[in-house]
Amino acid sequence: MESRITPEYITILSDDEIFVFGSNLQGRHGGGAARMAHQRFGAEWGVGTGPTGQTYAIPTMHGGVEAIKPYVDEFIEYAESHPQNRFLVTRVGCGIAGFTDSQIAPLFAGALRLPNVSLPLDWLKILQTYK
């Protein structure tokens, strides 16, 4: 189970790890985990969704939970097709975007079946009811 828990603070990545963070569609990575992704892990300025560097951006600043879901679904498909990588999902949408863990965690229920996706501990607690 521990390998399925995203560390609370991520400052370095191994070669196979991918930092998954909340973004905006414009790819302006100015704050929170997006800033860390840009400064440390190669997230490209101007790219607001998908993989760049050792990151994967999920836009969360453009609407409600229903607007975020398709991007989470795309991420889950991407993670499934890249089993050689370990995806460290941060609390996407739960910082600057202002959503709660209980609003966002259910979007990631499909990731529970993927052994290469780690989620925040609080999300795993919420998702225990989805198994």
N, CA, C and O atoms as a printed pandas DataFrame, in Angstrom:
     atom_number atom_name residue_name chain_id  residue_number  x_coord  y_coord  z_coord
0              1         N          MET        A               1    0.827   -1.204    0.000
1              2        CA          MET        A               1    0.000    0.000    0.000
2              3         C          MET        A               1    0.862    1.254    0.000
3              4         O          MET        A               1    0.527    2.229   -0.673
4              5         N          GLU        A               2    1.974    1.249    0.748
5              6        CA          GLU        A               2    2.789    2.446    0.846
6              7         C          GLU        A               2    3.278    2.948   -0.501
7              8         O          GLU        A               2    3.356    4.157   -0.717
8              9         N          SER        A               3    3.612    2.029   -1.421
9             10        CA          SER        A               3    4.065    2.453   -2.737
10            11         C          SER        A               3    2.927    3.096   -3.537
11            12         O          SER        A               3    3.173    3.740   -4.557
12            13         N          ARG        A               4    1.704    2.925   -3.085
13            14        CA          ARG        A               4    0.549    3.528   -3.744
14            15         C          ARG        A               4    0.219    4.901   -3.182
15            16         O          ARG        A               4   -0.719    5.550   -3.646
16            17         N          ILE        A               5    0.984    5.355   -2.179
17            18        CA          ILE        A               5    0.739    6.652   -1.546
18            19         C          ILE        A               5    1.748    7.668   -2.076
19            20         O          ILE        A               5    2.959    7.466   -1.983
20            21         N          THR        A               6    1.232    8.759   -2.631
21            22        CA          THR        A               6    2.102    9.841   -3.083
22            23         C          THR        A               6    2.699   10.527   -1.862
23            24         O          THR        A               6    1.967   10.879   -0.937
24            25         N          PRO        A               7    4.023   10.724   -1.841
25            26        CA          PRO        A               7    4.627   11.470   -0.731
26            27         C          PRO        A               7    4.024   12.876   -0.637
27            28         O          PRO        A               7    3.655   13.468   -1.651
28            29         N          GLU        A               8    3.929   13.395    0.573
29            30        CA          GLU        A               8    3.344   14.723    0.762
30            31         C          GLU        A               8    4.202   15.803    0.114
31            32         O          GLU        A               8    3.680   16.758   -0.462
32            33         N          TYR        A               9    5.518   15.648    0.209
33            34        CA          TYR        A               9    6.447   16.610   -0.401
34            35         C          TYR        A               9    7.348   15.862   -1.367
35            36         O          TYR        A               9    8.007   14.892   -0.992
36            37         N          ILE        A              10    7.374   16.314   -2.601
37            38        CA          ILE        A              10    8.208   15.699   -3.623
38            39         C          ILE        A              10    9.230   16.730   -4.078
39            40         O          ILE        A              10    8.873   17.775   -4.622
40            41         N          THR        A              11   10.497   16.428   -3.850
41            42        CA          THR        A              11   11.541   17.373   -4.248
42            43         C          THR        A              11   12.462   16.799   -5.314
43            44         O          THR        A              11   13.132   17.547   -6.026
44            45         N          ILE        A              12   12.501   15.473   -5.428
45            46        CA          ILE        A              12   13.287   14.822   -6.473
46            47         C          ILE        A              12   12.475   13.659   -7.036
47            48         O          ILE        A              12   11.587   13.119   -6.377
48            49         N          LEU        A              13   12.801   13.293   -8.257
49            50        CA          LEU        A              13   12.149   12.163   -8.905
50            51         C          LEU        A              13   13.209   11.192   -9.394
51            52         O          LEU        A              13   14.294   11.606   -9.802
52            53         N          SER        A              14   12.903    9.914   -9.354
53            54        CA          SER        A              14   13.780    8.942  -10.008
54            55         C          SER        A              14   13.469    8.998  -11.506
55            56         O          SER        A              14   12.487    9.618  -11.916
56            57         N          ASP        A              15   14.290    8.365  -12.303
57            58        CA          ASP        A              15   14.158    8.450  -13.759
58            59         C          ASP        A              15   12.806    7.993  -14.281
59            60         O          ASP        A              15   12.348    8.482  -15.313
60            61         N          ASP        A              16   12.162    7.066  -13.587
61            62        CA          ASP        A              16   10.894    6.529  -14.084
62            63         C          ASP        A              16    9.664    7.194  -13.463
63            64         O          ASP        A              16    8.537    6.829  -13.795
64            65         N          GLU        A              17    9.863    8.155  -12.577
65            66        CA          GLU        A              17    8.733    8.787  -11.899
66            67         C          GLU        A              17    8.235   10.021  -12.657
67            68         O          GLU        A              17    9.010   10.761  -13.265
68            69         N          ILE        A              18    6.910   10.215  -12.599
69            70        CA          ILE        A              18    6.239   11.331  -13.249
70            71         C          ILE        A              18    5.428   12.080  -12.188
71            72         O          ILE        A              18    4.645   11.482  -11.450
72            73         N          PHE        A              19    5.627   13.386  -12.126
73            74        CA          PHE        A              19    4.954   14.282  -11.192
74            75         C          PHE        A              19    3.643   14.733  -11.839
75            76         O          PHE        A              19    3.661   15.416  -12.864
76            77         N          VAL        A              20    2.505   14.356  -11.246
77            78        CA          VAL        A              20    1.191   14.679  -11.798
78            79         C          VAL        A              20    0.612   15.835  -10.983
79            80         O          VAL        A              20    0.476   15.745   -9.763
80            81         N          PHE        A              21    0.274   16.920  -11.677
81            82        CA          PHE        A              21   -0.119   18.145  -10.983
82            83         C          PHE        A              21   -1.316   18.813  -11.643
83            84         O          PHE        A              21   -1.633   18.546  -12.802
84            85         N          GLY        A              22   -1.973   19.683  -10.887
85            86        CA          GLY        A              22   -3.070   20.476  -11.415
86            87         C          GLY        A              22   -2.539   21.697  -12.128
87            88         O          GLY        A              22   -1.595   22.340  -11.671
88            89         N          SER        A              23   -3.155   22.009  -13.249
89            90        CA          SER        A              23   -2.693   23.098  -14.098
90            91         C          SER        A              23   -3.884   23.960  -14.510
91            92         O          SER        A              23   -5.002   23.792  -14.024
92            93         N          ASN        A              24   -3.606   24.881  -15.417
93            94        CA          ASN        A              24   -4.670   25.606  -16.099
94            95         C          ASN        A              24   -4.488   25.363  -17.590
95            96         O          ASN        A              24   -3.400   24.989  -18.027
96            97         N          LEU        A              25   -5.519   25.566  -18.361
97            98        CA          LEU        A              25   -5.458   25.240  -19.787
98            99         C          LEU        A              25   -4.394   26.045  -20.530
99           100         O          LEU        A              25   -3.886   25.601  -21.559
100          101         N          GLN        A              26   -4.058   27.217  -20.016
101          102        CA          GLN        A              26   -3.053   28.056  -20.661
102          103         C          GLN        A              26   -1.622   27.601  -20.340
103          104         O          GLN        A              26   -0.673   28.063  -20.975
104          105         N          GLY        A              27   -1.463   26.713  -19.375
105          106        CA          GLY        A              27   -0.129   26.250  -19.001
106          107         C          GLY        A              27    0.717   27.322  -18.339
107          108         O          GLY        A              27    1.934   27.363  -18.521
108          109         N          ARG        A              28    0.077   28.181  -17.578
109          110        CA          ARG        A              28    0.800   29.197  -16.795
110          111         C          ARG        A              28    1.049   28.601  -15.412
111          112         O          ARG        A              28    0.186   28.640  -14.536
112          113         N          HIS        A              29    2.230   28.057  -15.242
113          114        CA          HIS        A              29    2.570   27.306  -14.038
114          115         C          HIS        A              29    3.175   28.219  -12.969
115          116         O          HIS        A              29    4.344   28.081  -12.609
116          117         N          GLY        A              30    2.364   29.151  -12.470
117          118        CA          GLY        A              30    2.881   30.183  -11.593
118          119         C          GLY        A              30    2.816   29.890  -10.105
119          120         O          GLY        A              30    3.480   30.580   -9.331
120          121         N          GLY        A              31    2.055   28.909   -9.672
121          122        CA          GLY        A              31    1.919   28.686   -8.237
122          123         C          GLY        A              31    1.685   27.224   -7.903
123          124         O          GLY        A              31    1.412   26.403   -8.778
124          125         N          GLY        A              32    1.797   26.918   -6.617
125          126        CA          GLY        A              32    1.515   25.586   -6.111
126          127         C          GLY        A              32    2.359   24.496   -6.752
127          128         O          GLY        A              32    3.526   24.701   -7.085
128          129         N          ALA        A              33    1.742   23.334   -6.917
129          130        CA          ALA        A              33    2.447   22.191   -7.501
130          131         C          ALA        A              33    2.837   22.467   -8.951
131          132         O          ALA        A              33    3.836   21.934   -9.432
132          133         N          ALA        A              34    2.054   23.300   -9.657
133          134        CA          ALA        A              34    2.381   23.634  -11.048
134          135         C          ALA        A              34    3.717   24.375  -11.122
135          136         O          ALA        A              34    4.525   24.129  -12.018
136          137         N          ARG        A              35    3.932   25.258  -10.199
137          138        CA          ARG        A              35    5.206   25.988  -10.169
138          139         C          ARG        A              35    6.370   25.032   -9.926
139          140         O          ARG        A              35    7.410   25.125  -10.578
140          141         N          MET        A              36    6.183   24.116   -8.984
141          142        CA          MET        A              36    7.202   23.101   -8.700
142          143         C          MET        A              36    7.454   22.257   -9.952
143          144         O          MET        A              36    8.601   21.970  -10.296
144          145         N          ALA        A              37    6.377   21.867  -10.627
145          146        CA          ALA        A              37    6.500   21.054  -11.839
146          147         C          ALA        A              37    7.328   21.783  -12.896
147          148         O          ALA        A              37    8.165   21.180  -13.568
148          149         N          HIS        A              38    7.089   23.063  -13.032
149          150        CA          HIS        A              38    7.809   23.864  -14.027
150          151         C          HIS        A              38    9.273   24.084  -13.622
151          152         O          HIS        A              38   10.183   23.922  -14.435
152          153         N          GLN        A              39    9.478   24.446  -12.378
153          154        CA          GLN        A              39   10.832   24.792  -11.919
154          155         C          GLN        A              39   11.746   23.576  -11.774
155          156         O          GLN        A              39   12.944   23.669  -12.043
156          157         N          ARG        A              40   11.199   22.447  -11.355
157          158        CA          ARG        A              40   12.048   21.298  -11.025
158          159         C          ARG        A              40   11.953   20.110  -11.964
159          160         O          ARG        A              40   12.926   19.376  -12.138
160          161         N          PHE        A              41   10.787   19.914  -12.571
161          162        CA          PHE        A              41   10.563   18.640  -13.246
162          163         C          PHE        A              41   10.264   18.754  -14.744
163          164         O          PHE        A              41    9.886   17.763  -15.369
164          165         N          GLY        A              42   10.427   19.933  -15.321
165          166        CA          GLY        A              42   10.355   20.072  -16.771
166          167         C          GLY        A              42    8.992   20.340  -17.377
167          168         O          GLY        A              42    8.829   20.191  -18.588
168          169         N          ALA        A              43    8.008   20.729  -16.580
169          170        CA          ALA        A              43    6.716   21.104  -17.164
170          171         C          ALA        A              43    6.939   22.340  -18.035
171          172         O          ALA        A              43    7.537   23.322  -17.595
172          173         N          GLU        A              44    6.455   22.281  -19.259
173          174        CA          GLU        A              44    6.675   23.379  -20.192
174          175         C          GLU        A              44    5.634   24.472  -20.009
175          176         O          GLU        A              44    4.436   24.207  -19.913
176          177         N          TRP        A              45    6.122   25.711  -19.963
177          178        CA          TRP        A              45    5.245   26.875  -19.893
178          179         C          TRP        A              45    4.410   26.889  -21.174
179          180         O          TRP        A              45    4.942   26.710  -22.270
180          181         N          GLY        A              46    3.115   27.100  -21.031
181          182        CA          GLY        A              46    2.235   27.144  -22.188
182          183         C          GLY        A              46    1.585   25.807  -22.523
183          184         O          GLY        A              46    0.736   25.737  -23.411
184          185         N          VAL        A              47    1.973   24.757  -21.825
185          186        CA          VAL        A              47    1.361   23.433  -22.033
186          187         C          VAL        A              47    0.558   23.103  -20.776
187          188         O          VAL        A              47    1.127   22.805  -19.726
188          189         N          GLY        A              48   -0.769   23.160  -20.893
189          190        CA          GLY        A              48   -1.627   23.006  -19.733
190          191         C          GLY        A              48   -2.223   21.634  -19.527
191          192         O          GLY        A              48   -2.921   21.406  -18.539
192          193         N          THR        A              49   -1.962   20.718  -20.438
193          194        CA          THR        A              49   -2.506   19.378  -20.289
194          195         C          THR        A              49   -1.550   18.342  -20.868
195          196         O          THR        A              49   -0.890   18.575  -21.881
196          197         N          GLY        A              50   -1.492   17.196  -20.201
197          198        CA          GLY        A              50   -0.686   16.090  -20.697
198          199         C          GLY        A              50    0.767   16.117  -20.256
199          200         O          GLY        A              50    1.150   16.884  -19.373
200          201         N          PRO        A              51    1.577   15.258  -20.892
201          202        CA          PRO        A              51    2.962   15.069  -20.463
202          203         C          PRO        A              51    3.945   16.086  -21.056
203          204         O          PRO        A              51    3.890   16.395  -22.246
204          205         N          THR        A              52    4.830   16.591  -20.222
205          206        CA          THR        A              52    6.034   17.320  -20.638
206          207         C          THR        A              52    7.080   17.073  -19.562
207          208         O          THR        A              52    6.747   16.982  -18.381
208          209         N          GLY        A              53    8.347   16.964  -19.963
209          210        CA          GLY        A              53    9.405   16.673  -19.000
210          211         C          GLY        A              53    9.057   15.419  -18.211
211          212         O          GLY        A              53    8.635   14.414  -18.782
212          213         N          GLN        A              54    9.237   15.486  -16.902
213          214        CA          GLN        A              54    8.859   14.379  -16.010
214          215         C          GLN        A              54    7.567   14.718  -15.289
215          216         O          GLN        A              54    7.414   14.457  -14.096
216          217         N          THR        A              55    6.632   15.310  -16.041
217          218        CA          THR        A              55    5.371   15.734  -15.440
218          219         C          THR        A              55    4.191   15.338  -16.312
219          220         O          THR        A              55    4.335   14.983  -17.482
220          221         N          TYR        A              56    3.021   15.413  -15.694
221          222        CA          TYR        A              56    1.765   15.267  -16.409
222          223         C          TYR        A              56    0.805   16.305  -15.828
223          224         O          TYR        A              56    0.530   16.295  -14.628
224          225         N          ALA        A              57    0.292   17.205  -16.684
225          226        CA          ALA        A              57   -0.594   18.286  -16.254
226          227         C          ALA        A              57   -2.055   17.907  -16.452
227          228         O          ALA        A              57   -2.448   17.428  -17.516
228          229         N          ILE        A              58   -2.850   18.126  -15.415
229          230        CA          ILE        A              58   -4.295   17.944  -15.477
230          231         C          ILE        A              58   -4.934   19.297  -15.183
231          232         O          ILE        A              58   -4.833   19.787  -14.058
232          233         N          PRO        A              59   -5.588   19.912  -16.165
233          234        CA          PRO        A              59   -6.185   21.228  -15.922
234          235         C          PRO        A              59   -7.364   21.159  -14.956
235          236         O          PRO        A              59   -8.223   20.282  -15.047
236          237         N          THR        A              60   -7.372   22.119  -14.023
237          238        CA          THR        A              60   -8.399   22.136  -12.977
238          239         C          THR        A              60   -9.013   23.518  -12.759
239          240         O          THR        A              60   -9.844   23.692  -11.867
240          241         N          MET        A              61   -8.611   24.499  -13.563
241          242        CA          MET        A              61   -9.003   25.888  -13.298
242          243         C          MET        A              61  -10.067   26.412  -14.272
243          244         O          MET        A              61  -10.270   27.623  -14.350
244          245         N          HIS        A              62  -10.735   25.553  -14.999
245          246        CA          HIS        A              62  -11.616   26.000  -16.080
246          247         C          HIS        A              62  -13.094   25.658  -15.874
247          248         O          HIS        A              62  -13.894   25.840  -16.791
248          249         N          GLY        A              63  -13.459   25.183  -14.728
249          250        CA          GLY        A              63  -14.861   24.837  -14.488
250          251         C          GLY        A              63  -14.996   23.937  -13.291
251          252         O          GLY        A              63  -14.095   23.851  -12.456
252          253         N          GLY        A              64  -16.120   23.267  -13.210
253          254        CA          GLY        A              64  -16.387   22.381  -12.090
254          255         C          GLY        A              64  -15.781   21.001  -12.276
255          256         O          GLY        A              64  -15.024   20.757  -13.216
256          257         N          VAL        A              65  -16.126   20.108  -11.368
257          258        CA          VAL        A              65  -15.595   18.749  -11.373
258          259         C          VAL        A              65  -15.889   18.054  -12.706
259          260         O          VAL        A              65  -15.053   17.311  -13.220
260          261         N          GLU        A              66  -17.083   18.298  -13.260
261          262        CA          GLU        A              66  -17.456   17.650  -14.521
262          263         C          GLU        A              66  -16.551   18.094  -15.673
263          264         O          GLU        A              66  -16.379   17.349  -16.638
264          265         N          ALA        A              67  -15.975   19.286  -15.587
265          266        CA          ALA        A              67  -15.051   19.776  -16.621
266          267         C          ALA        A              67  -13.655   19.174  -16.455
267          268         O          ALA        A              67  -12.885   19.112  -17.414
268          269         N          ILE        A              68  -13.333   18.737  -15.253
269          270        CA          ILE        A              68  -12.017   18.152  -14.965
270          271         C          ILE        A              68  -11.995   16.662  -15.332
271          272         O          ILE        A              68  -10.962   16.142  -15.756
272          273         N          LYS        A              69  -13.114   15.990  -15.173
273          274        CA          LYS        A              69  -13.189   14.537  -15.352
274          275         C          LYS        A              69  -12.599   14.030  -16.666
275          276         O          LYS        A              69  -11.843   13.059  -16.631
276          277         N          PRO        A              70  -12.896   14.627  -17.824
277          278        CA          PRO        A              70  -12.313   14.093  -19.060
278          279         C          PRO        A              70  -10.784   14.110  -19.065
279          280         O          PRO        A              70  -10.155   13.236  -19.662
280          281         N          TYR        A              71  -10.200   15.080  -18.416
281          282        CA          TYR        A              71   -8.738   15.172  -18.349
282          283         C          TYR        A              71   -8.164   14.113  -17.409
283          284         O          TYR        A              71   -7.081   13.581  -17.653
284          285         N          VAL        A              72   -8.887   13.811  -16.343
285          286        CA          VAL        A              72   -8.463   12.739  -15.442
286          287         C          VAL        A              72   -8.576   11.396  -16.172
287          288         O          VAL        A              72   -7.695   10.545  -16.054
288          289         N          ASP        A              73   -9.651   11.215  -16.917
289          290        CA          ASP        A              73   -9.808    9.981  -17.689
290          291         C          ASP        A              73   -8.669    9.810  -18.695
291          292         O          ASP        A              73   -8.155    8.704  -18.867
292          293         N          GLU        A              74   -8.273   10.901  -19.362
293          294        CA          GLU        A              74   -7.139   10.854  -20.297
294          295         C          GLU        A              74   -5.857   10.468  -19.567
295          296         O          GLU        A              74   -5.061    9.676  -20.071
296          297         N          PHE        A              75   -5.662   11.037  -18.369
297          298        CA          PHE        A              75   -4.480   10.696  -17.586
298          299         C          PHE        A              75   -4.457    9.209  -17.254
299          300         O          PHE        A              75   -3.420    8.561  -17.397
300          301         N          ILE        A              76   -5.580    8.664  -16.815
301          302        CA          ILE        A              76   -5.643    7.243  -16.442
302          303         C          ILE        A              76   -5.297    6.376  -17.651
303          304         O          ILE        A              76   -4.563    5.396  -17.514
304          305         N          GLU        A              77   -5.806    6.716  -18.815
305          306        CA          GLU        A              77   -5.465    5.979  -20.036
306          307         C          GLU        A              77   -3.963    6.083  -20.331
307          308         O          GLU        A              77   -3.325    5.102  -20.710
308          309         N          TYR        A              78   -3.420    7.276  -20.153
309          310        CA          TYR        A              78   -1.987    7.489  -20.403
310          311         C          TYR        A              78   -1.149    6.645  -19.436
311          312         O          TYR        A              78   -0.198    5.979  -19.845
312          313         N          ALA        A              79   -1.511    6.682  -18.158
313          314        CA          ALA        A              79   -0.766    5.911  -17.149
314          315         C          ALA        A              79   -0.840    4.416  -17.454
315          316         O          ALA        A              79    0.143    3.694  -17.288
316          317         N          GLU        A              80   -1.997    3.961  -17.895
317          318        CA          GLU        A              80   -2.158    2.540  -18.224
318          319         C          GLU        A              80   -1.269    2.153  -19.409
319          320         O          GLU        A              80   -0.755    1.035  -19.458
320          321         N          SER        A              81   -1.088    3.057  -20.349
321          322        CA          SER        A              81   -0.276    2.758  -21.528
322          323         C          SER        A              81    1.221    3.009  -21.312
323          324         O          SER        A              81    2.028    2.804  -22.218
324          325         N          HIS        A              82    1.578    3.449  -20.114
325          326        CA          HIS        A              82    2.985    3.686  -19.759
326          327         C          HIS        A              82    3.332    2.967  -18.449
327          328         O          HIS        A              82    3.672    3.611  -17.457
328          329         N          PRO        A              83    3.244    1.633  -18.449
329          330        CA          PRO        A              83    3.464    0.867  -17.213
330          331         C          PRO        A              83    4.901    0.952  -16.690
331          332         O          PRO        A              83    5.159    0.600  -15.539
332          333         N          GLN        A              84    5.825    1.409  -17.515
333          334        CA          GLN        A              84    7.218    1.529  -17.091
334          335         C          GLN        A              84    7.421    2.740  -16.176
335          336         O          GLN        A              84    8.473    2.866  -15.550
336          337         N          ASN        A              85    6.433    3.626  -16.092
337          338        CA          ASN        A              85    6.529    4.816  -15.262
338          339         C          ASN        A              85    5.708    4.665  -13.996
339          340         O          ASN        A              85    4.721    3.931  -13.958
340          341         N          ARG        A              86    6.138    5.378  -12.954
341          342        CA          ARG        A              86    5.362    5.483  -11.715
342          343         C          ARG        A              86    4.848    6.914  -11.641
343          344         O          ARG        A              86    5.633    7.862  -11.664
344          345         N          PHE        A              87    3.548    7.069  -11.554
345          346        CA          PHE        A              87    2.907    8.376  -11.574
346          347         C          PHE        A              87    2.561    8.795  -10.147
347          348         O          PHE        A              87    1.785    8.128   -9.464
348          349         N          LEU        A              88    3.141    9.895   -9.713
349          350        CA          LEU        A              88    2.910   10.432   -8.371
350          351         C          LEU        A              88    1.880   11.548   -8.482
351          352         O          LEU        A              88    2.218   12.685   -8.814
352          353         N          VAL        A              89    0.634   11.222   -8.204
353          354        CA          VAL        A              89   -0.455   12.184   -8.329
354          355         C          VAL        A              89   -0.497   13.050   -7.076
355          356         O          VAL        A              89   -0.655   12.541   -5.967
356          357         N          THR        A              90   -0.355   14.362   -7.258
357          358        CA          THR        A              90   -0.480   15.302   -6.151
358          359         C          THR        A              90   -1.964   15.581   -5.919
359          360         O          THR        A              90   -2.810   15.013   -6.610
360          361         N          ARG        A              91   -2.287   16.432   -4.973
361          362        CA          ARG        A              91   -3.686   16.759   -4.671
362          363         C          ARG        A              91   -4.239   17.705   -5.741
363          364         O          ARG        A              91   -4.594   18.853   -5.470
364          365         N          VAL        A              92   -4.295   17.181   -6.953
365          366        CA          VAL        A              92   -4.748   17.911   -8.134
366          367         C          VAL        A              92   -6.080   18.612   -7.850
367          368         O          VAL        A              92   -7.050   17.969   -7.448
368          369         N          GLY        A              93   -6.124   19.924   -8.058
369          370        CA          GLY        A              93   -7.364   20.674   -7.896
370          371         C          GLY        A              93   -7.705   21.083   -6.486
371          372         O          GLY        A              93   -8.670   21.818   -6.276
372          373         N          CYS        A              94   -6.938   20.626   -5.509
373          374        CA          CYS        A              94   -7.273   20.874   -4.098
374          375         C          CYS        A              94   -6.457   22.008   -3.474
375          376         O          CYS        A              94   -6.495   22.201   -2.259
376          377         N          GLY        A              95   -5.735   22.741   -4.281
377          378        CA          GLY        A              95   -4.977   23.888   -3.784
378          379         C          GLY        A              95   -5.616   25.164   -4.312
379          380         O          GLY        A              95   -6.706   25.548   -3.889
380          381         N          ILE        A              96   -4.929   25.809   -5.232
381          382        CA          ILE        A              96   -5.380   27.073   -5.799
382          383         C          ILE        A              96   -6.751   26.958   -6.467
383          384         O          ILE        A              96   -7.538   27.903   -6.417
384          385         N          ALA        A              97   -7.045   25.821   -7.087
385          386        CA          ALA        A              97   -8.335   25.641   -7.778
386          387         C          ALA        A              97   -9.508   25.603   -6.800
387          388         O          ALA        A              97  -10.637   25.911   -7.184
388          389         N          GLY        A              98   -9.258   25.227   -5.530
389          390        CA          GLY        A              98  -10.260   25.342   -4.484
390          391         C          GLY        A              98  -11.223   24.182   -4.298
391          392         O          GLY        A              98  -12.203   24.313   -3.565
392          393         N          PHE        A              99  -10.970   23.054   -4.940
393          394        CA          PHE        A              99  -11.838   21.893   -4.731
394          395         C          PHE        A              99  -11.421   21.153   -3.467
395          396         O          PHE        A              99  -10.304   21.321   -2.977
396          397         N          THR        A             100  -12.331   20.332   -2.942
397          398        CA          THR        A             100  -12.018   19.521   -1.767
398          399         C          THR        A             100  -11.532   18.143   -2.216
399          400         O          THR        A             100  -11.765   17.724   -3.350
400          401         N          ASP        A             101  -10.856   17.454   -1.310
401          402        CA          ASP        A             101  -10.408   16.091   -1.591
402          403         C          ASP        A             101  -11.596   15.206   -1.950
403          404         O          ASP        A             101  -11.498   14.386   -2.863
404          405         N          SER        A             102  -12.718   15.360   -1.246
405          406        CA          SER        A             102  -13.875   14.506   -1.504
406          407         C          SER        A             102  -14.534   14.811   -2.846
407          408         O          SER        A             102  -15.273   13.974   -3.364
408          409         N          GLN        A             103  -14.291   15.978   -3.417
409          410        CA          GLN        A             103  -14.799   16.288   -4.750
410          411         C          GLN        A             103  -13.918   15.680   -5.844
411          412         O          GLN        A             103  -14.430   15.199   -6.855
412          413         N          ILE        A             104  -12.595   15.699   -5.648
413          414        CA          ILE        A             104  -11.653   15.292   -6.695
414          415         C          ILE        A             104  -11.293   13.812   -6.620
415          416         O          ILE        A             104  -11.186   13.159   -7.658
416          417         N          ALA        A             105  -11.106   13.275   -5.438
417          418        CA          ALA        A             105  -10.666   11.878   -5.304
418          419         C          ALA        A             105  -11.515   10.896   -6.121
419          420         O          ALA        A             105  -10.944   10.018   -6.767
420          421         N          PRO        A             106  -12.856   11.001   -6.123
421          422        CA          PRO        A             106  -13.644   10.032   -6.891
422          423         C          PRO        A             106  -13.325   10.010   -8.391
423          424         O          PRO        A             106  -13.529    8.992   -9.051
424          425         N          LEU        A             107  -12.831   11.114   -8.921
425          426        CA          LEU        A             107  -12.460   11.147  -10.336
426          427         C          LEU        A             107  -11.335   10.158  -10.635
427          428         O          LEU        A             107  -11.192    9.701  -11.768
428          429         N          PHE        A             108  -10.538    9.830   -9.620
429          430        CA          PHE        A             108   -9.372    8.962   -9.776
430          431         C          PHE        A             108   -9.656    7.509   -9.382
431          432         O          PHE        A             108   -8.725    6.711   -9.274
432          433         N          ALA        A             109  -10.913    7.159   -9.168
433          434        CA          ALA        A             109  -11.258    5.787   -8.766
434          435         C          ALA        A             109  -10.732    4.764   -9.768
435          436         O          ALA        A             109  -10.311    3.677   -9.373
436          437         N          GLY        A             110  -10.750    5.091  -11.043
437          438        CA          GLY        A             110  -10.252    4.184  -12.068
438          439         C          GLY        A             110   -8.766    3.918  -11.976
439          440         O          GLY        A             110   -8.282    2.919  -12.507
440          441         N          ALA        A             111   -8.039    4.790  -11.316
441          442        CA          ALA        A             111   -6.589    4.621  -11.159
442          443         C          ALA        A             111   -6.245    3.564  -10.116
443          444         O          ALA        A             111   -5.105    3.102  -10.060
444          445         N          LEU        A             112   -7.205    3.178   -9.298
445          446        CA          LEU        A             112   -6.947    2.183   -8.259
446          447         C          LEU        A             112   -6.497    0.844   -8.840
447          448         O          LEU        A             112   -5.769    0.097   -8.187
448          449         N          ARG        A             113   -6.921    0.543  -10.046
449          450        CA          ARG        A             113   -6.560   -0.735  -10.671
450          451         C          ARG        A             113   -5.171   -0.708  -11.294
451          452         O          ARG        A             113   -4.675   -1.739  -11.747
452          453         N          LEU        A             114   -4.541    0.458  -11.321
453          454        CA          LEU        A             114   -3.229    0.596  -11.951
454          455         C          LEU        A             114   -2.128    0.571  -10.898
455          456         O          LEU        A             114   -2.082    1.461  -10.048
456          457         N          PRO        A             115   -1.244   -0.419  -10.927
457          458        CA          PRO        A             115   -0.194   -0.511   -9.900
458          459         C          PRO        A             115    0.873    0.569  -10.012
459          460         O          PRO        A             115    1.680    0.730   -9.096
460          461         N          ASN        A             116    0.896    1.313  -11.118
461          462        CA          ASN        A             116    1.925    2.337  -11.319
462          463         C          ASN        A             116    1.443    3.744  -10.991
463          464         O          ASN        A             116    2.130    4.717  -11.302
464          465         N          VAL        A             117    0.279    3.869  -10.370
465          466        CA          VAL        A             117   -0.246    5.177   -9.984
466          467         C          VAL        A             117   -0.321    5.271   -8.464
467          468         O          VAL        A             117   -0.947    4.443   -7.804
468          469         N          SER        A             118    0.334    6.300   -7.926
469          470        CA          SER        A             118    0.265    6.584   -6.491
470          471         C          SER        A             118   -0.648    7.785   -6.285
471          472         O          SER        A             118   -0.618    8.743   -7.058
472          473         N          LEU        A             119   -1.459    7.721   -5.232
473          474        CA          LEU        A             119   -2.409    8.787   -4.929
474          475         C          LEU        A             119   -2.168    9.308   -3.518
475          476         O          LEU        A             119   -1.581    8.609   -2.692
476          477         N          PRO        A             120   -2.619   10.538   -3.234
477          478        CA          PRO        A             120   -2.506   11.062   -1.866
478          479         C          PRO        A             120   -3.242   10.163   -0.866
479          480         O          PRO        A             120   -4.292    9.605   -1.184
480          481         N          LEU        A             121   -2.692   10.028    0.329
481          482        CA          LEU        A             121   -3.268    9.164    1.357
482          483         C          LEU        A             121   -4.732    9.498    1.628
483          484         O          LEU        A             121   -5.560    8.592    1.730
484          485         N          ASP        A             122   -5.062   10.781    1.747
485          486        CA          ASP        A             122   -6.449   11.161    2.014
486          487         C          ASP        A             122   -7.381   10.694    0.904
487          488         O          ASP        A             122   -8.529   10.340    1.172
488          489         N          TRP        A             123   -6.909   10.689   -0.326
489          490        CA          TRP        A             123   -7.728   10.212   -1.445
490          491         C          TRP        A             123   -7.933    8.707   -1.355
491          492         O          TRP        A             123   -9.027    8.204   -1.611
492          493         N          LEU        A             124   -6.872    7.990   -0.990
493          494        CA          LEU        A             124   -7.000    6.532   -0.861
494          495         C          LEU        A             124   -8.019    6.173    0.211
495          496         O          LEU        A             124   -8.768    5.208    0.061
496          497         N          LYS        A             125   -8.049    6.942    1.287
497          498        CA          LYS        A             125   -9.042    6.704    2.343
498          499         C          LYS        A             125  -10.458    6.923    1.807
499          500         O          LYS        A             125  -11.365    6.145    2.100
500          501         N          ILE        A             126  -10.639    7.979    1.026
501          502        CA          ILE        A             126  -11.944    8.270    0.435
502          503         C          ILE        A             126  -12.334    7.175   -0.553
503          504         O          ILE        A             126  -13.489    6.751   -0.593
504          505         N          LEU        A             127  -11.366    6.717   -1.352
505          506        CA          LEU        A             127  -11.639    5.761   -2.422
506          507         C          LEU        A             127  -11.810    4.322   -1.931
507          508         O          LEU        A             127  -12.188    3.455   -2.719
508          509         N          GLN        A             128  -11.544    4.047   -0.666
509          510        CA          GLN        A             128  -11.741    2.691   -0.145
510          511         C          GLN        A             128  -13.173    2.227   -0.369
511          512         O          GLN        A             128  -13.423    1.029   -0.500
512          513         N          THR        A             129  -14.088    3.139   -0.413
513          514        CA          THR        A             129  -15.500    2.777   -0.621
514          515         C          THR        A             129  -15.813    2.482   -2.085
515          516         O          THR        A             129  -16.904    2.010   -2.406
516          517         N          TYR        A             130  -14.842    2.764   -2.990
517          518        CA          TYR        A             130  -15.087    2.572   -4.422
518          519         C          TYR        A             130  -14.594    1.234   -4.936
519          520         O          TYR        A             130  -14.822    0.910   -6.102
520          521         N          LYS        A             131  -13.926    0.447   -4.107
521          522        CA          LYS        A             131  -13.361   -0.822   -4.555
522          523         C          LYS        A             131  -14.423   -1.854   -4.805
523          524         O          LYS        A             131  -14.110   -2.981   -5.188
